[in-house]
Amino acid sequence: MYNKKVVFRSACLGIFLFGIALISLGSLAPDLREKFRLDEIASGTLFSILPFGILAGSLVFGPIADRYGYRVLLALSCILLAAGFEGIAFSQGTGLLKVCIFLVGFSGGSINGATNALVSDISDRDKGANLSLLGVFFGIGALGMPMLLGILEKSFSSGQIIAFIGLLSFATGILFLLIKMPQPKQMQGFPLGKSLRFLNDRFIILVAFFLFFQSSFEGIINNWTTTYLIDQAHIPQGSALFTLSMFVAGMAIMRLVTGTALRNVPVGRILVISFAMIIAGLIIIRTGEILPFLMTGFFLLGAGLAGGFPVMLGFVGEAYADLSGTAFSFVLFIALLGNMLINYAMGIISKNFGISHLITVAFCETIIMIALLFCILKLKKDKSMPA
């Protein structure tokens, strides 16, 4: 028998590492450009490898988790993550560097999906609240990585810091091997055939496309905010980066509140509040011209977007308890596709029409997500699945 508290804490450590992995490449970009003498095209090619790795890891973890369980999957993923970090720290050529960046993305995507599915599986109730708490540790990892580099840069090189994170990842992998986990849900054969029913299920398709826009919304804010603030609002780069950190802080704090103080509040009410904060944040950003207003807008935006993934993944975990890993793989794959496609589209829009349309795109995504949410909640009610 496994200990739910121990399993939950180990999942939090895993998602913390994914937060570090996701933000690491951007934090290390200046050092990597200098070390390997990369121009903008070479840098762009290098950085594009990470999301493809995350996409691949998100696609394959689910069937493996359902067939073989989480223990070995998470352990191997953390060890591969460690290998990727160590390779980034010590590689001398771009060929090995590319392989290691893919490894970090692949293992990070697997860890992200598996920890979310694991927490869903061990939560008999309040799946969304527990997934919100899990997401807090992702935020700590994502916020902590740039801070760690900033604090330690005078005492240690970025390579030494990354090497240490690699050792932490390896130790976490060993820890996963020592922890008892839930038994596999599919004892015979891979559940790939069963997953075909997803294509005929309107509920999971709607959830997947809600997350398609949720993920892309988060992506365009993370990737384009600094450009927007510098070019459109004429904010200095340092202040722009700090304002972006308010978006991540708002998301982390709201997930903490949702997982604790608002644990017993109905999901529908939380989502109404969330979209109210998103709309308020976008209006403040659109109309605000001074830094405190912009920081407030991005904080509200992060807080409003905080509930999307935990709530929707909780819905998926309830609907497909016997196939949760594969179901999570399906919706996360669609979500990451949205992130990549809408980010690419945002680049075209910015080039041809100006970065000011970042908020226009965000407003459009908000309207689409509200419409999808209405359909999801109606279908959930029709299926007599309590929201």
N, C-alpha and C positions, 0 to 999 in steps of 0.2 A: 504494500500500500504506500502511496506517495503522500508527502506532506504538502498541502496546497500552499502554505505560506512560503516554504522553502522554494517550491517551484516558481511561485510568483516573483519572488525576489531574484531568482536566477534569470527569469525572463526580463526583468527590469535591467539587470546588468547587461544582458545581450542587446537590448534595444538602445541602451546607453552607448555601446560600442558602435551600433549602426549610426547613431547620431554623429559620432566622431568621424566615422568613415565617410558619411555623406558630405560633411563640410570640409574634410581634410584637404581635398584637392584644391579648393578655392583658397584655403588658408595658406597652402604651400606654394601657390602659383608663382609668386615673385621669386622664391628660392629656386624652384625648378627651372624657370626661364633663365635665371642667371647661371645655374649649374650646367645646364645642357645647351645654353645659348640658343634658345628657341625664339623664332619670330612669331608674329601673331597667328599666321596660318598653322604653323606647327603646334602652337599652344592650343588652338581651337581643335585640331585633330586629336590631340592628346586628351583634352578634357571631354571630348565627345564619347570616349571609350567607357567612362564610368557609368552613365545612364544605360548603355547597352548591357553592361554587366549586371546592373541592378534588375533590368528587365528580364534577363535570362534566369537569374537567381529566383526572382519572384514567380517565374513560370514553372520551374521544376521542383520547388520545395514541397508543394502541396501533395502531389501523388506519393512522394517519398515519405512524408510525414504520416499520411493515412495508412500506408502499407507497412512501414517499419517503425513508426513512432518518432518521437522528438529527440530522444537522448543522443543517439549517434549522429543524427542530422545536425543538431546544434553544435555538438562537439567538433565535428569535421568542418563545419562552416566557420567556427571561431579559429580553428587551426589554419584554415586557408586564409582567413582574414589576417592572421598573424604573419603568414608567409608573404602576403601582399604588402603589408606595412614594412616588414624587414627588407623586402626587395626594393621598395621605394626609397628607404633610408640608405641602402648601400649600393644600388645599381649604378653602373658607370656608363651604360649605354641606353639609348632610347628604346631599343628592341625589348630588353628585359623590363624596362620601365612600363611599357605599354601592357605587357603581360600582367605585371603586378597591379596596375590600375584596374584591369579587367577583373583580376582576382578579388580585389577589394570590393568592387561593385557587385560581382556575382555572389560572394559570401555575405556581403551586407544585405543584398536583396533577399537572400535565403533566411538570414537571421531576422530581418524585419517581418517577413511573412510568417515564419515559424513561431516567433514569440507572440505575435498577435493571435494566431490560431490556438496556440497553447493556452494563453490566458482565457480565451473564449471557452475552450474545452473544460477548464477547471472551474469556471464560474457557473454555478447552478442557477444563479439569478444575478441581476445587475451587471450583465456582460458589458454594456456600454460604459458604465461607471468604472469598472475595473480596467477596461481598455483605455479610458481617459487617463487613469493613474499611470498606466504603462507609458502612455504618450508623454507624460511629464519627463520621464527619464530620457526619452529621445531628445526633448528640448534641452535638458541639462547637458547632454553630450554635444549637441549642435552649438549651443552657446559657449560651452566650456572650452572647446578646441581653440578658437581664436584667442580667448582670454589666456589659456595656458601658454600658447606660443608667445603672446605678448609679455607675460610675466617672466617666462624663463629664457627669453631670447638672448639676454645678456650673459647668462650663465651656461647655456647649452645651445648647441646648434639645432636647427629644425630636424636634421637627420637623427640626432640622438633622441629627441623627444618622440619622433615617430617610431624609432626602434623600441623605446620603452613601451609605447602603446601596443606595439606588436607583441611584446612579452606579456602584457596584461591580457591581450586577446588569447594568447596561447594558454595562459593560466585559467582563463574563463572556460576554454575548451575542455581542459582537464576536469574542471569543476563540474561541467555538464555530464561528463562520463560517470561521475561519482554520485549523481543525484538520481533518485528514483522518479520516473516520469509516468504519465498515463500510458496504458497499453495501446498498441496500434488498433485502429478501428476497422481496418480491412485486412483480415488475416491471410487471405488467399488472393494473389494476383494484384496487379496495379488497377486502381479504380478509374482508368481512363475511359472505359466504355460507359460507366455510370455517369461520367461528367458530361456526356453528350446531352443529357436531359437539361443541362443549364441553358442550352440554346432554345429550348421550348418553354422556358420558365420566364414569364414576363417580369416577375418580381426581381429575380437576380439580375436580369438584363437592365432593368431600371436602376437598381442599386449600382451596377457596374458603371453605367453612364453618368449617374450622379457623381461617383468618384472620379470619373474621367474629367469632369469639369472642376471638381474640388481639387484634385491633384494639379491640374493645369493652372488653376487660380493661385494656389500656393506657389507654383513654379514661376509664374510671371512676376509675382510680387518679389520673390527671393532674387530673381535674376535681373529684373529691370528697374527696381526701385531706386538704386543708387544713380543710374543713368537719368531717370525721371527727375529726381531731386536736384541733381547737378545741372542738368540742361534746362529743365522747365521752371524749377523753383529757385535756381541759382544758389543752392545750398553748398557749402564747402564739402569736400569728399569725406573728411573725418566725421562731420555732423551727419552726413547722409548715411554712413555706415552705422552710426549710433542709432539713427532713426529706424533703420532696418532691424536692428537688434530689438527695438521696441515691439515690432511685429512678432518676432519669435517669443519674446517675453510674454506678450499678451496671450499667445497661444498656450504656452506652458502654464501660466497662472490660471487661465480659464479651465484647462484640463484638470488641474489640481482641485479647483473649486467644484467642478462637475463630479469628480470622483470622490469627494468628501461631503461638503456641505449640501450639495444639490443631488446627492445620490438617490434620494427618494422622490425627486421631482419628476413628473411624467416627461418622457422623451420628447413628445410633441411640443410641450411648453418650452423646453430647453432650446429646441430648434427654432421656434418662433423668436425667442429672445436673441438667439445667435444671428438670425438674418436681420433683425432690427439693428444689431451692432454693426453688421457688415455694411448695411445701407448708410447708417450714421457715419461710419468711418470713411466710406467713399465720398460722401458729401463734404465732410470736413477736409479731406485731402484735396478734393476738387476746388474748394473755395478758399482753403487756408493758404496764407502766404508767409506766415512766420513759423519758425521752427517748433515752438511749443504746440501749436495747433496741429502741425503735420505729425509730430510724435504721438499726439493723442489719437489722431485718425488712424495711424498704423497700428497702435496698440489695440484699438477697438476692432480693427480689421482682423488682427491675429486672434483676438478673443472670440470673434464671431465665427471664424473658420475652425476653431478648435474642436467643435463637436462633430464635424462631418465624418471623419474616418472612424472614430470610436463607435458612434451610433450606428453607422451603416454596416460596419464589420460585425457589430453585435447582432444586427438583424440577420446577417448571413449566417452567423454562428447558430442562431436559433432555428433558422429554416433548414440548415443542412448539418445538424449535429453529427450525423453518421459519416459525413464527407467534408468536414470543415476545412481541412488542409487544402484539398483540391478546389473547394469553393472559394477560399481566400486567394489561392493562386489565380483563379479565373478573374475575380474582380480587381485584384491588384495589378494584374497584367494590363487590363483595360485602362485602369487609372494611370499607370505609367505611360501608356501610349498617348493618353490625353496630354500629360505633362510635356512630352516630347513634341507632339504635333502642334499644340497651341503655342508653345514657346517658339517654335520655328515660324509659325504664322505671325507671332508678335514681332519677330525680327523683320519680317517683310513689311508689316504695317508701320513699324517705327522708321524704316528706311524710306518708305514712299510717302507716308502721311505725317510722320512726326511722333516723338515719344509721348506727346501729350495724350495720345489715344490709349495709353496704358489703362487709364481709369475708365475710358469708354468700353474697352474690352472687358474689364472687371465688372462693370455694370451689366453688360450683356450676359456674362457667365452667371451673375447673381440671379437674373430673371429666369434663365434656363434651369438653374438649380432649384429655384422655388417651385417651378412648374413640375419638375421631376419629383420633388419631395411630396407635393400634393398627390401625385399619382401613386407613389410608394406607400404613403400612409393610408390612402383609400384602399389599395390592394391588400395591405396588411390587415386592415379592419375587416375586409370581405373574407379573408382567410381565417378570421377569428384568432389572429396572433396579437396579443395585447401589446399596445405601444406604450 
